[in-house]
Amino acid sequence: MYVIAVYDIGEKRVGKILKLFRRYLNWIQNSVFEGEITEVKLLELKGKARCIMEMETDSIIIFKSRQEKWLEKEIVGIEPNELGNIL
Amino acid sequence: MYVIAVYDIGEKRVGKILKLFRRYLNWIQNSVFEGEITEVKLLELKGKARCIMEMETDSIIIFKSRQEKWLEKEIVGIEPNELGNIL
């Protein structure tokens, strides 16, 4: 399964969430991740995320697609990974 | 065509980009938008975005899917629109 995950997490918790997400998915921009993941691993990720999140203010949106080919990705401007390498 | 668009734009320009994106897509979280859009309207949006963006630092990622049903959306934590209504 191919997913795009975007989080909106309070500043105090964002470092932990970033570290967690990096273990399961590929970072592509700011608070946006993508990658192939199994249902089981995604459940694991969500479970661990819930332990870090403040459920009244934080949110994560996950878009799931059975196949990556159903999604076409286009980038306008700088390729965010390039920026990641510079920083 | 159904798209998810995420931008990473310098602070000085982010207000303009937000306003522009709101005219074409639905805001769902932070710098994340989604919605049905035609190829022509998407071209228009990208053209206008390029006029605002600093191409060496800013970026927009657009995920396109021919059909919305190919994507399943899941939210963990607060529904971002609820938060939007509160703020």
Backbone of each chain as nested JSON, in Angstrom:
{
  "chains": [
    {"id": "A", "residues": [
      {"number": 1, "name": "MET", "atoms": {"N": [0.836, -1.182, 0.0], "CA": [0.0, 0.0, 0.0], "C": [0.884, 1.248, 0.0]}},
      {"number": 2, "name": "TYR", "atoms": {"N": [0.477, 2.216, -0.802], "CA": [1.258, 3.45, -0.913], "C": [0.527, 4.546, -0.139]}},
      {"number": 3, "name": "VAL", "atoms": {"N": [1.212, 5.245, 0.729], "CA": [0.536, 6.29, 1.498], "C": [1.264, 7.638, 1.426]}},
      {"number": 4, "name": "ILE", "atoms": {"N": [0.466, 8.669, 1.587], "CA": [0.985, 10.023, 1.803], "C": [0.486, 10.409, 3.192]}},
      {"number": 5, "name": "ALA", "atoms": {"N": [1.38, 10.841, 4.036], "CA": [0.969, 11.216, 5.391], "C": [1.427, 12.635, 5.68]}},
      {"number": 6, "name": "VAL", "atoms": {"N": [0.523, 13.401, 6.242], "CA": [0.811, 14.799, 6.574], "C": [0.434, 15.029, 8.019]}},
      {"number": 7, "name": "TYR", "atoms": {"N": [1.326, 15.601, 8.795], "CA": [0.943, 15.856, 10.189], "C": [0.969, 17.333, 10.528]}},
      {"number": 8, "name": "ASP", "atoms": {"N": [0.168, 17.663, 11.525], "CA": [0.093, 19.015, 12.062], "C": [0.15, 18.838, 13.575]}},
      {"number": 9, "name": "ILE", "atoms": {"N": [1.349, 18.997, 14.099], "CA": [1.623, 18.601, 15.474], "C": [2.218, 19.785, 16.248]}},
      {"number": 10, "name": "GLY", "atoms": {"N": [1.819, 19.949, 17.485], "CA": [2.36, 21.023, 18.327], "C": [3.882, 20.978, 18.382]}},
      {"number": 11, "name": "GLU", "atoms": {"N": [4.469, 22.156, 18.432], "CA": [5.924, 22.334, 18.375], "C": [6.687, 21.425, 19.34]}},
      {"number": 12, "name": "LYS", "atoms": {"N": [6.158, 21.255, 20.547], "CA": [6.848, 20.471, 21.57], "C": [6.977, 19.005, 21.189]}},
      {"number": 13, "name": "ARG", "atoms": {"N": [6.031, 18.525, 20.366], "CA": [5.991, 17.099, 20.051], "C": [6.486, 16.784, 18.639]}},
      {"number": 14, "name": "VAL", "atoms": {"N": [6.75, 17.842, 17.86], "CA": [7.006, 17.622, 16.437], "C": [8.309, 16.854, 16.174]}},
      {"number": 15, "name": "GLY", "atoms": {"N": [9.303, 17.068, 17.024], "CA": [10.578, 16.366, 16.852], "C": [10.412, 14.862, 16.988]}},
      {"number": 16, "name": "LYS", "atoms": {"N": [9.636, 14.474, 17.997], "CA": [9.377, 13.048, 18.239], "C": [8.612, 12.414, 17.079]}},
      {"number": 17, "name": "ILE", "atoms": {"N": [7.614, 13.157, 16.589], "CA": [6.786, 12.637, 15.497], "C": [7.629, 12.505, 14.226]}},
      {"number": 18, "name": "LEU", "atoms": {"N": [8.464, 13.496, 13.964], "CA": [9.334, 13.461, 12.788], "C": [10.222, 12.21, 12.825]}},
      {"number": 19, "name": "LYS", "atoms": {"N": [10.815, 11.969, 13.974], "CA": [11.699, 10.819, 14.157], "C": [10.923, 9.511, 13.935]}},
      {"number": 20, "name": "LEU", "atoms": {"N": [9.728, 9.457, 14.471], "CA": [8.884, 8.269, 14.318], "C": [8.54, 8.024, 12.847]}},
      {"number": 21, "name": "PHE", "atoms": {"N": [8.077, 9.069, 12.179], "CA": [7.668, 8.932, 10.781], "C": [8.83, 8.527, 9.885]}},
      {"number": 22, "name": "ARG", "atoms": {"N": [9.99, 9.046, 10.177], "CA": [11.173, 8.726, 9.368], "C": [11.496, 7.225, 9.409]}},
      {"number": 23, "name": "ARG", "atoms": {"N": [11.086, 6.565, 10.477], "CA": [11.356, 5.135, 10.591], "C": [10.438, 4.298, 9.709]}},
      {"number": 24, "name": "TYR", "atoms": {"N": [9.32, 4.879, 9.279], "CA": [8.341, 4.112, 8.513], "C": [8.179, 4.589, 7.07]}},
      {"number": 25, "name": "LEU", "atoms": {"N": [8.42, 5.892, 6.844], "CA": [8.132, 6.461, 5.525], "C": [9.266, 7.384, 5.073]}},
      {"number": 26, "name": "ASN", "atoms": {"N": [9.175, 7.84, 3.841], "CA": [10.189, 8.757, 3.314], "C": [9.704, 10.2, 3.439]}},
      {"number": 27, "name": "TRP", "atoms": {"N": [10.554, 11.025, 3.98], "CA": [10.227, 12.437, 4.129], "C": [10.278, 13.099, 2.754]}},
      {"number": 28, "name": "ILE", "atoms": {"N": [9.28, 13.882, 2.411], "CA": [9.379, 14.584, 1.129], "C": [9.316, 16.095, 1.239]}},
      {"number": 29, "name": "GLN", "atoms": {"N": [8.668, 16.611, 2.256], "CA": [8.582, 18.072, 2.399], "C": [8.047, 18.399, 3.786]}},
      {"number": 30, "name": "ASN", "atoms": {"N": [8.637, 19.382, 4.427], "CA": [8.099, 19.844, 5.721], "C": [7.544, 18.717, 6.584]}},
      {"number": 31, "name": "SER", "atoms": {"N": [6.245, 18.638, 6.668], "CA": [5.588, 17.624, 7.499], "C": [4.884, 16.584, 6.631]}},
      {"number": 32, "name": "VAL", "atoms": {"N": [5.449, 16.326, 5.448], "CA": [4.838, 15.41, 4.485], "C": [5.745, 14.214, 4.226]}},
      {"number": 33, "name": "PHE", "atoms": {"N": [5.152, 13.036, 4.296], "CA": [5.884, 11.795, 4.074], "C": [5.149, 10.947, 3.056]}},
      {"number": 34, "name": "GLU", "atoms": {"N": [5.885, 10.05, 2.404], "CA": [5.234, 9.12, 1.484], "C": [5.97, 7.797, 1.54]}},
      {"number": 35, "name": "GLY", "atoms": {"N": [5.354, 6.78, 1.007], "CA": [6.058, 5.515, 0.903], "C": [5.159, 4.309, 0.878]}},
      {"number": 36, "name": "GLU", "atoms": {"N": [5.769, 3.179, 0.564], "CA": [5.099, 1.889, 0.605], "C": [5.102, 1.416, 2.047]}},
      {"number": 37, "name": "ILE", "atoms": {"N": [3.988, 0.939, 2.51], "CA": [3.899, 0.444, 3.88], "C": [2.807, -0.622, 3.944]}},
      {"number": 38, "name": "THR", "atoms": {"N": [2.98, -1.589, 4.808], "CA": [1.938, -2.61, 4.961], "C": [0.887, -2.098, 5.947]}},
      {"number": 39, "name": "GLU", "atoms": {"N": [-0.3, -2.709, 5.922], "CA": [-1.375, -2.351, 6.855], "C": [-0.894, -2.486, 8.297]}},
      {"number": 40, "name": "VAL", "atoms": {"N": [-0.143, -3.558, 8.552], "CA": [0.329, -3.845, 9.915], "C": [1.303, -2.762, 10.395]}},
      {"number": 41, "name": "LYS", "atoms": {"N": [2.224, -2.401, 9.517], "CA": [3.209, -1.366, 9.872], "C": [2.52, -0.008, 10.057]}},
      {"number": 42, "name": "LEU", "atoms": {"N": [1.503, 0.247, 9.244], "CA": [0.773, 1.514, 9.352], "C": [0.02, 1.574, 10.689]}},
      {"number": 43, "name": "LEU", "atoms": {"N": [-0.555, 0.452, 11.083], "CA": [-1.235, 0.375, 12.378], "C": [-0.251, 0.672, 13.508]}},
      {"number": 44, "name": "GLU", "atoms": {"N": [0.929, 0.106, 13.372], "CA": [1.988, 0.298, 14.356], "C": [2.364, 1.789, 14.434]}},
      {"number": 45, "name": "LEU", "atoms": {"N": [2.555, 2.383, 13.268], "CA": [2.915, 3.804, 13.196], "C": [1.842, 4.673, 13.854]}},
      {"number": 46, "name": "LYS", "atoms": {"N": [0.566, 4.381, 13.519], "CA": [-0.524, 5.172, 14.087], "C": [-0.601, 5.008, 15.604]}},
      {"number": 47, "name": "GLY", "atoms": {"N": [-0.393, 3.782, 16.06], "CA": [-0.417, 3.514, 17.501], "C": [0.647, 4.316, 18.229]}},
      {"number": 48, "name": "LYS", "atoms": {"N": [1.851, 4.298, 17.667], "CA": [2.948, 5.035, 18.299], "C": [2.723, 6.543, 18.211]}},
      {"number": 49, "name": "ALA", "atoms": {"N": [2.142, 6.982, 17.101], "CA": [1.866, 8.412, 16.933], "C": [0.867, 8.876, 17.985]}},
      {"number": 50, "name": "ARG", "atoms": {"N": [-0.171, 8.053, 18.222], "CA": [-1.202, 8.413, 19.207], "C": [-0.603, 8.603, 20.596]}},
      {"number": 51, "name": "CYS", "atoms": {"N": [0.448, 7.87, 20.906], "CA": [1.099, 7.992, 22.219], "C": [1.803, 9.341, 22.362]}},
      {"number": 52, "name": "ILE", "atoms": {"N": [2.22, 9.896, 21.244], "CA": [2.943, 11.175, 21.271], "C": [1.972, 12.356, 21.159]}},
      {"number": 53, "name": "MET", "atoms": {"N": [0.909, 12.172, 20.359], "CA": [-0.002, 13.279, 20.046], "C": [-0.848, 13.763, 21.215]}},
      {"number": 54, "name": "GLU", "atoms": {"N": [-1.212, 15.043, 21.149], "CA": [-2.281, 15.59, 21.985], "C": [-3.52, 15.52, 21.107]}},
      {"number": 55, "name": "MET", "atoms": {"N": [-4.449, 14.632, 21.435], "CA": [-5.544, 14.362, 20.504], "C": [-6.502, 15.542, 20.309]}},
      {"number": 56, "name": "GLU", "atoms": {"N": [-6.442, 16.543, 21.19], "CA": [-7.356, 17.687, 21.018], "C": [-6.822, 18.768, 20.099]}},
      {"number": 57, "name": "THR", "atoms": {"N": [-5.517, 18.718, 19.82], "CA": [-4.967, 19.785, 18.985], "C": [-4.196, 19.246, 17.772]}},
      {"number": 58, "name": "ASP", "atoms": {"N": [-3.627, 18.067, 17.887], "CA": [-2.775, 17.551, 16.809], "C": [-3.58, 16.713, 15.813]}},
      {"number": 59, "name": "SER", "atoms": {"N": [-3.088, 16.654, 14.612], "CA": [-3.753, 15.78, 13.641], "C": [-2.772, 15.215, 12.622]}},
      {"number": 60, "name": "ILE", "atoms": {"N": [-3.134, 14.052, 12.143], "CA": [-2.385, 13.401, 11.061], "C": [-3.406, 13.009, 10.003]}},
      {"number": 61, "name": "ILE", "atoms": {"N": [-3.096, 13.301, 8.758], "CA": [-3.965, 12.847, 7.671], "C": [-3.181, 11.839, 6.846]}},
      {"number": 62, "name": "ILE", "atoms": {"N": [-3.8, 10.705, 6.591], "CA": [-3.152, 9.67, 5.785], "C": [-3.999, 9.397, 4.544]}},
      {"number": 63, "name": "PHE", "atoms": {"N": [-3.387, 9.543, 3.389], "CA": [-4.048, 9.2, 2.137], "C": [-3.492, 7.859, 1.703]}},
      {"number": 64, "name": "LYS", "atoms": {"N": [-4.378, 6.897, 1.498], "CA": [-3.909, 5.568, 1.123], "C": [-4.333, 5.241, -0.296]}},
      {"number": 65, "name": "SER", "atoms": {"N": [-3.414, 4.652, -1.012], "CA": [-3.714, 4.244, -2.382], "C": [-3.218, 2.82, -2.526]}},
      {"number": 66, "name": "ARG", "atoms": {"N": [-4.061, 1.96, -3.111], "CA": [-3.613, 0.577, -3.205], "C": [-2.358, 0.466, -4.057]}},
      {"number": 67, "name": "GLN", "atoms": {"N": [-2.238, 1.359, -5.024], "CA": [-1.054, 1.298, -5.887], "C": [-0.486, 2.685, -6.146]}},
      {"number": 68, "name": "GLU", "atoms": {"N": [0.831, 2.782, -6.088], "CA": [1.49, 4.062, -6.29], "C": [1.207, 4.619, -7.679]}},
      {"number": 69, "name": "LYS", "atoms": {"N": [1.079, 3.732, -8.667], "CA": [0.889, 4.185, -10.055], "C": [-0.412, 4.959, -10.245]}},
      {"number": 70, "name": "TRP", "atoms": {"N": [-1.336, 4.849, -9.293], "CA": [-2.585, 5.597, -9.401], "C": [-2.381, 7.08, -9.094]}},
      {"number": 71, "name": "LEU", "atoms": {"N": [-1.225, 7.366, -8.538], "CA": [-0.929, 8.75, -8.17], "C": [0.239, 9.254, -9.003]}},
      {"number": 72, "name": "GLU", "atoms": {"N": [0.08, 10.413, -9.546], "CA": [1.165, 11.031, -10.278], "C": [1.662, 12.197, -9.429]}},
      {"number": 73, "name": "LYS", "atoms": {"N": [2.953, 12.302, -9.263], "CA": [3.497, 13.363, -8.414], "C": [4.188, 14.422, -9.268]}},
      {"number": 74, "name": "GLU", "atoms": {"N": [3.889, 15.641, -8.977], "CA": [4.501, 16.741, -9.723], "C": [5.053, 17.763, -8.742]}},
      {"number": 75, "name": "ILE", "atoms": {"N": [6.241, 18.262, -9.02], "CA": [6.841, 19.244, -8.125], "C": [7.036, 20.567, -8.85]}},
      {"number": 76, "name": "VAL", "atoms": {"N": [6.591, 21.647, -8.234], "CA": [6.806, 22.993, -8.769], "C": [7.816, 23.657, -7.83]}},
      {"number": 77, "name": "GLY", "atoms": {"N": [8.874, 24.218, -8.395], "CA": [9.891, 24.864, -7.561], "C": [10.983, 23.877, -7.215]}},
      {"number": 78, "name": "ILE", "atoms": {"N": [11.596, 24.099, -6.066], "CA": [12.742, 23.278, -5.7], "C": [12.29, 21.892, -5.251]}},
      {"number": 79, "name": "GLU", "atoms": {"N": [13.062, 20.89, -5.651], "CA": [12.813, 19.519, -5.204], "C": [13.132, 19.496, -3.707]}},
      {"number": 80, "name": "PRO", "atoms": {"N": [12.14, 19.236, -2.843], "CA": [12.381, 19.407, -1.4], "C": [13.569, 18.592, -0.89]}},
      {"number": 81, "name": "ASN", "atoms": {"N": [13.846, 17.452, -1.469], "CA": [14.982, 16.659, -0.994], "C": [16.311, 17.364, -1.227]}},
      {"number": 82, "name": "GLU", "atoms": {"N": [16.371, 18.134, -2.297], "CA": [17.589, 18.927, -2.562], "C": [17.84, 19.876, -1.398]}},
      {"number": 83, "name": "LEU", "atoms": {"N": [16.76, 20.533, -0.986], "CA": [16.84, 21.479, 0.113], "C": [17.272, 20.749, 1.374]}},
      {"number": 84, "name": "GLY", "atoms": {"N": [16.714, 19.549, 1.55], "CA": [17.07, 18.737, 2.709], "C": [18.555, 18.442, 2.754]}},
      {"number": 85, "name": "ASN", "atoms": {"N": [19.125, 18.232, 1.578], "CA": [20.554, 17.928, 1.523], "C": [21.4, 19.161, 1.828]}},
      {"number": 86, "name": "ILE", "atoms": {"N": [20.88, 20.331, 1.445], "CA": [21.614, 21.573, 1.686], "C": [21.628, 21.893, 3.176]}},
      {"number": 87, "name": "LEU", "atoms": {"N": [20.454, 21.753, 3.803], "CA": [20.318, 22.147, 5.225], "C": [21.119, 21.241, 6.15]}}
    ]},
    {"id": "B", "residues": [
      {"number": 1, "name": "MET", "atoms": {"N": [-10.29, 15.463, -12.183], "CA": [-9.062, 14.981, -11.573], "C": [-9.043, 15.401, -10.099]}},
      {"number": 2, "name": "TYR", "atoms": {"N": [-8.633, 14.479, -9.26], "CA": [-8.58, 14.764, -7.832], "C": [-7.121, 15.001, -7.438]}},
      {"number": 3, "name": "VAL", "atoms": {"N": [-6.836, 16.084, -6.749], "CA": [-5.45, 16.35, -6.365], "C": [-5.299, 16.635, -4.868]}},
      {"number": 4, "name": "ILE", "atoms": {"N": [-4.098, 16.331, -4.41], "CA": [-3.67, 16.754, -3.08], "C": [-2.478, 17.664, -3.341]}},
      {"number": 5, "name": "ALA", "atoms": {"N": [-2.487, 18.849, -2.781], "CA": [-1.374, 19.774, -2.996], "C": [-0.818, 20.23, -1.659]}},
      {"number": 6, "name": "VAL", "atoms": {"N": [0.499, 20.214, -1.562], "CA": [1.166, 20.602, -0.322], "C": [2.216, 21.638, -0.689]}},
      {"number": 7, "name": "TYR", "atoms": {"N": [2.227, 22.748, 0.013], "CA": [3.265, 23.72, -0.326], "C": [4.199, 23.995, 0.839]}},
      {"number": 8, "name": "ASP", "atoms": {"N": [5.389, 24.412, 0.501], "CA": [6.405, 24.801, 1.478], "C": [6.969, 26.125, 0.96]}},
      {"number": 9, "name": "ILE", "atoms": {"N": [6.451, 27.2, 1.511], "CA": [6.679, 28.537, 0.945], "C": [7.224, 29.469, 2.027]}},
      {"number": 10, "name": "GLY", "atoms": {"N": [8.181, 30.292, 1.655], "CA": [8.74, 31.267, 2.605], "C": [7.65, 32.111, 3.248]}},
      {"number": 11, "name": "GLU", "atoms": {"N": [7.892, 32.468, 4.511], "CA": [6.9, 33.166, 5.327], "C": [6.313, 34.412, 4.661]}},
      {"number": 12, "name": "LYS", "atoms": {"N": [7.169, 35.152, 3.968], "CA": [6.727, 36.409, 3.352], "C": [5.675, 36.185, 2.263]}},
      {"number": 13, "name": "ARG", "atoms": {"N": [5.729, 35.013, 1.641], "CA": [4.862, 34.751, 0.495], "C": [3.694, 33.822, 0.82]}},
      {"number": 14, "name": "VAL", "atoms": {"N": [3.701, 33.272, 2.038], "CA": [2.754, 32.206, 2.335], "C": [1.292, 32.685, 2.36]}},
      {"number": 15, "name": "GLY", "atoms": {"N": [1.065, 33.916, 2.77], "CA": [-0.292, 34.451, 2.795], "C": [-0.904, 34.524, 1.404]}},
      {"number": 16, "name": "LYS", "atoms": {"N": [-0.093, 34.979, 0.46], "CA": [-0.551, 35.087, -0.931], "C": [-0.862, 33.716, -1.515]}},
      {"number": 17, "name": "ILE", "atoms": {"N": [0.016, 32.757, -1.221], "CA": [-0.169, 31.4, -1.752], "C": [-1.418, 30.756, -1.152]}},
      {"number": 18, "name": "LEU", "atoms": {"N": [-1.607, 30.958, 0.139], "CA": [-2.791, 30.414, 0.812], "C": [-4.067, 30.941, 0.158]}},
      {"number": 19, "name": "LYS", "atoms": {"N": [-4.082, 32.243, -0.075], "CA": [-5.251, 32.887, -0.692], "C": [-5.495, 32.315, -2.093]}},
      {"number": 20, "name": "LEU", "atoms": {"N": [-4.407, 32.151, -2.835], "CA": [-4.504, 31.61, -4.197], "C": [-5.059, 30.185, -4.18]}},
      {"number": 21, "name": "PHE", "atoms": {"N": [-4.481, 29.341, -3.336], "CA": [-4.906, 27.942, -3.275], "C": [-6.368, 27.798, -2.841]}},
      {"number": 22, "name": "ARG", "atoms": {"N": [-6.782, 28.654, -1.927], "CA": [-8.177, 28.593, -1.451], "C": [-9.172, 28.834, -2.578]}},
      {"number": 23, "name": "ARG", "atoms": {"N": [-8.73, 29.54, -3.607], "CA": [-9.634, 29.817, -4.732], "C": [-9.819, 28.598, -5.636]}},
      {"number": 24, "name": "TYR", "atoms": {"N": [-8.911, 27.638, -5.539], "CA": [-8.959, 26.487, -6.448], "C": [-9.245, 25.162, -5.749]}},
      {"number": 25, "name": "LEU", "atoms": {"N": [-8.834, 25.069, -4.465], "CA": [-8.941, 23.777, -3.78], "C": [-9.467, 23.961, -2.359]}},
      {"number": 26, "name": "ASN", "atoms": {"N": [-9.738, 22.86, -1.697], "CA": [-10.212, 22.916, -0.313], "C": [-9.052, 22.737, 0.653]}},
      {"number": 27, "name": "TRP", "atoms": {"N": [-8.975, 23.619, 1.595], "CA": [-7.942, 23.545, 2.61], "C": [-8.256, 22.396, 3.549]}},
      {"number": 28, "name": "ILE", "atoms": {"N": [-7.269, 21.541, 3.838], "CA": [-7.565, 20.496, 4.818], "C": [-6.664, 20.531, 6.041]}},
      {"number": 29, "name": "GLN", "atoms": {"N": [-5.478, 21.035, 5.92], "CA": [-4.586, 21.074, 7.074], "C": [-3.41, 21.974, 6.742]}},
      {"number": 30, "name": "ASN", "atoms": {"N": [-3.009, 22.812, 7.688], "CA": [-1.786, 23.596, 7.513], "C": [-1.572, 24.056, 6.08]}},
      {"number": 31, "name": "SER", "atoms": {"N": [-0.646, 23.443, 5.389], "CA": [-0.332, 23.828, 4.016], "C": [-0.771, 22.742, 3.046]}},
      {"number": 32, "name": "VAL", "atoms": {"N": [-1.862, 22.052, 3.387], "CA": [-2.347, 20.93, 2.575], "C": [-3.749, 21.223, 2.049]}},
      {"number": 33, "name": "PHE", "atoms": {"N": [-3.913, 20.998, 0.762], "CA": [-5.197, 21.227, 0.101], "C": [-5.585, 19.996, -0.695]}},
      {"number": 34, "name": "GLU", "atoms": {"N": [-6.871, 19.856, -0.969], "CA": [-7.322, 18.755, -1.808], "C": [-8.522, 19.21, -2.606]}},
      {"number": 35, "name": "GLY", "atoms": {"N": [-8.864, 18.457, -3.614], "CA": [-10.083, 18.766, -4.338], "C": [-10.09, 18.296, -5.767]}},
      {"number": 36, "name": "GLU", "atoms": {"N": [-11.266, 18.394, -6.363], "CA": [-11.452, 18.111, -7.777], "C": [-11.041, 19.353, -8.561]}},
      {"number": 37, "name": "ILE", "atoms": {"N": [-10.271, 19.157, -9.604], "CA": [-9.84, 20.295, -10.412], "C": [-9.595, 19.805, -11.841]}},
      {"number": 38, "name": "THR", "atoms": {"N": [-9.825, 20.653, -12.803], "CA": [-9.55, 20.26, -14.192], "C": [-8.073, 20.522, -14.5]}},
      {"number": 39, "name": "GLU", "atoms": {"N": [-7.569, 19.895, -15.562], "CA": [-6.183, 20.112, -15.999], "C": [-5.932, 21.597, -16.258]}},
      {"number": 40, "name": "VAL", "atoms": {"N": [-6.91, 22.236, -16.888], "CA": [-6.77, 23.649, -17.258], "C": [-6.679, 24.54, -16.015]}},
      {"number": 41, "name": "LYS", "atoms": {"N": [-7.554, 24.272, -15.065], "CA": [-7.558, 25.057, -13.822], "C": [-6.269, 24.814, -13.031]}},
      {"number": 42, "name": "LEU", "atoms": {"N": [-5.765, 23.58, -13.088], "CA": [-4.533, 23.258, -12.37], "C": [-3.345, 23.992, -13.005]}},
      {"number": 43, "name": "LEU", "atoms": {"N": [-3.343, 24.056, -14.317], "CA": [-2.3, 24.808, -15.036], "C": [-2.328, 26.27, -14.622]}},
      {"number": 44, "name": "GLU", "atoms": {"N": [-3.534, 26.802, -14.543], "CA": [-3.731, 28.203, -14.145], "C": [-3.188, 28.422, -12.731]}},
      {"number": 45, "name": "LEU", "atoms": {"N": [-3.549, 27.517, -11.824], "CA": [-3.091, 27.604, -10.436], "C": [-1.564, 27.567, -10.366]}},
      {"number": 46, "name": "LYS", "atoms": {"N": [-0.961, 26.647, -11.117], "CA": [0.499, 26.53, -11.091], "C": [1.166, 27.777, -11.665]}},
      {"number": 47, "name": "GLY", "atoms": {"N": [0.577, 28.309, -12.718], "CA": [1.118, 29.519, -13.336], "C": [1.115, 30.676, -12.356]}},
      {"number": 48, "name": "LYS", "atoms": {"N": [-0.016, 30.847, -11.674], "CA": [-0.128, 31.94, -10.701], "C": [0.787, 31.709, -9.506]}},
      {"number": 49, "name": "ALA", "atoms": {"N": [0.921, 30.444, -9.112], "CA": [1.798, 30.123, -7.968], "C": [3.248, 30.476, -8.32]}},
      {"number": 50, "name": "ARG", "atoms": {"N": [3.651, 30.149, -9.553], "CA": [5.031, 30.439, -9.976], "C": [5.347, 31.931, -9.9]}},
      {"number": 51, "name": "CYS", "atoms": {"N": [4.333, 32.777, -10.134], "CA": [4.545, 34.223, -10.07], "C": [4.815, 34.678, -8.636]}},
      {"number": 52, "name": "ILE", "atoms": {"N": [4.303, 33.936, -7.672], "CA": [4.481, 34.31, -6.263], "C": [5.742, 33.674, -5.678]}},
      {"number": 53, "name": "MET", "atoms": {"N": [6.044, 32.449, -6.122], "CA": [7.126, 31.66, -5.512], "C": [8.526, 32.187, -5.796]}},
      {"number": 54, "name": "GLU", "atoms": {"N": [9.428, 31.924, -4.842], "CA": [10.865, 32.056, -5.082], "C": [11.316, 30.656, -5.483]}},
      {"number": 55, "name": "MET", "atoms": {"N": [11.676, 30.484, -6.74], "CA": [11.895, 29.128, -7.233], "C": [13.108, 28.417, -6.616]}},
      {"number": 56, "name": "GLU", "atoms": {"N": [13.991, 29.175, -5.953], "CA": [15.165, 28.512, -5.367], "C": [14.926, 27.983, -3.952]}},
      {"number": 57, "name": "THR", "atoms": {"N": [13.845, 28.447, -3.344], "CA": [13.611, 28.0, -1.965], "C": [12.231, 27.387, -1.759]}},
      {"number": 58, "name": "ASP", "atoms": {"N": [11.259, 27.823, -2.534], "CA": [9.88, 27.377, -2.305], "C": [9.568, 26.125, -3.119]}},
      {"number": 59, "name": "SER", "atoms": {"N": [8.618, 25.36, -2.627], "CA": [8.19, 24.205, -3.426], "C": [6.72, 23.867, -3.194]}},
      {"number": 60, "name": "ILE", "atoms": {"N": [6.151, 23.282, -4.228], "CA": [4.774, 22.78, -4.16], "C": [4.814, 21.349, -4.685]}},
      {"number": 61, "name": "ILE", "atoms": {"N": [4.181, 20.441, -3.976], "CA": [4.067, 19.078, -4.476], "C": [2.593, 18.808, -4.747]}},
      {"number": 62, "name": "ILE", "atoms": {"N": [2.327, 18.287, -5.929], "CA": [0.95, 17.975, -6.304], "C": [0.841, 16.48, -6.598]}},
      {"number": 63, "name": "PHE", "atoms": {"N": [-0.053, 15.816, -5.892], "CA": [-0.343, 14.402, -6.161], "C": [-1.652, 14.37, -6.931]}},
      {"number": 64, "name": "LYS", "atoms": {"N": [-1.613, 13.749, -8.098], "CA": [-2.819, 13.71, -8.924], "C": [-3.347, 12.287, -9.019]}},
      {"number": 65, "name": "SER", "atoms": {"N": [-4.632, 12.172, -8.911], "CA": [-5.263, 10.865, -9.048], "C": [-6.43, 11.043, -10.002]}},
      {"number": 66, "name": "ARG", "atoms": {"N": [-6.572, 10.131, -10.94], "CA": [-7.656, 10.332, -11.887], "C": [-9.016, 10.261, -11.183]}},
      {"number": 67, "name": "GLN", "atoms": {"N": [-9.07, 9.461, -10.123], "CA": [-10.332, 9.344, -9.402], "C": [-10.116, 9.397, -7.898]}},
      {"number": 68, "name": "GLU", "atoms": {"N": [-10.988, 10.142, -7.23], "CA": [-10.863, 10.298, -5.783], "C": [-10.989, 8.959, -5.072]}},
      {"number": 69, "name": "LYS", "atoms": {"N": [-11.825, 8.061, -5.636], "CA": [-12.084, 6.779, -4.959], "C": [-10.834, 5.908, -4.865]}},
      {"number": 70, "name": "TRP", "atoms": {"N": [-9.807, 6.252, -5.612], "CA": [-8.561, 5.489, -5.529], "C": [-7.78, 5.828, -4.266]}},
      {"number": 71, "name": "LEU", "atoms": {"N": [-8.197, 6.895, -3.638], "CA": [-7.521, 7.325, -2.416], "C": [-8.479, 7.227, -1.246]}},
      {"number": 72, "name": "GLU", "atoms": {"N": [-7.995, 6.65, -0.185], "CA": [-8.799, 6.582, 1.025], "C": [-8.15, 7.533, 2.018]}},
      {"number": 73, "name": "LYS", "atoms": {"N": [-8.953, 8.355, 2.656], "CA": [-8.391, 9.335, 3.576], "C": [-8.713, 8.956, 5.011]}},
      {"number": 74, "name": "GLU", "atoms": {"N": [-7.719, 9.016, 5.851], "CA": [-7.924, 8.675, 7.255], "C": [-7.327, 9.775, 8.121]}},
      {"number": 75, "name": "ILE", "atoms": {"N": [-8.041, 10.158, 9.149], "CA": [-7.54, 11.214, 10.032], "C": [-7.312, 10.656, 11.435]}},
      {"number": 76, "name": "VAL", "atoms": {"N": [-6.148, 10.924, 11.983], "CA": [-5.844, 10.541, 13.36], "C": [-5.783, 11.845, 14.152]}},
      {"number": 77, "name": "GLY", "atoms": {"N": [-6.483, 11.908, 15.279], "CA": [-6.495, 13.137, 16.074], "C": [-7.649, 14.025, 15.654]}},
      {"number": 78, "name": "ILE", "atoms": {"N": [-7.457, 15.302, 15.813], "CA": [-8.545, 16.243, 15.551], "C": [-8.758, 16.424, 14.049]}},
      {"number": 79, "name": "GLU", "atoms": {"N": [-10.015, 16.494, 13.663], "CA": [-10.363, 16.778, 12.265], "C": [-9.92, 18.216, 12.01]}},
      {"number": 80, "name": "PRO", "atoms": {"N": [-8.947, 18.437, 11.105], "CA": [-8.381, 19.79, 10.987], "C": [-9.424, 20.868, 10.716]}},
      {"number": 81, "name": "ASN", "atoms": {"N": [-10.513, 20.541, 10.022], "CA": [-11.523, 21.555, 9.757], "C": [-12.208, 22.042, 11.029]}},
      {"number": 82, "name": "GLU", "atoms": {"N": [-12.342, 21.133, 11.995], "CA": [-12.908, 21.529, 13.288], "C": [-12.051, 22.627, 13.903]}},
      {"number": 83, "name": "LEU", "atoms": {"N": [-10.745, 22.383, 13.858], "CA": [-9.794, 23.334, 14.401], "C": [-9.921, 24.659, 13.65]}},
      {"number": 84, "name": "GLY", "atoms": {"N": [-10.071, 24.558, 12.337], "CA": [-10.215, 25.745, 11.502], "C": [-11.42, 26.574, 11.912]}},
      {"number": 85, "name": "ASN", "atoms": {"N": [-12.486, 25.862, 12.318], "CA": [-13.69, 26.58, 12.718], "C": [-13.523, 27.259, 14.066]}},
      {"number": 86, "name": "ILE", "atoms": {"N": [-12.708, 26.64, 14.904], "CA": [-12.474, 27.209, 16.234], "C": [-11.63, 28.481, 16.107]}},
      {"number": 87, "name": "LEU", "atoms": {"N": [-10.578, 28.379, 15.302], "CA": [-9.623, 29.492, 15.199], "C": [-10.252, 30.717, 14.53]}}
    ]}
  ]
}
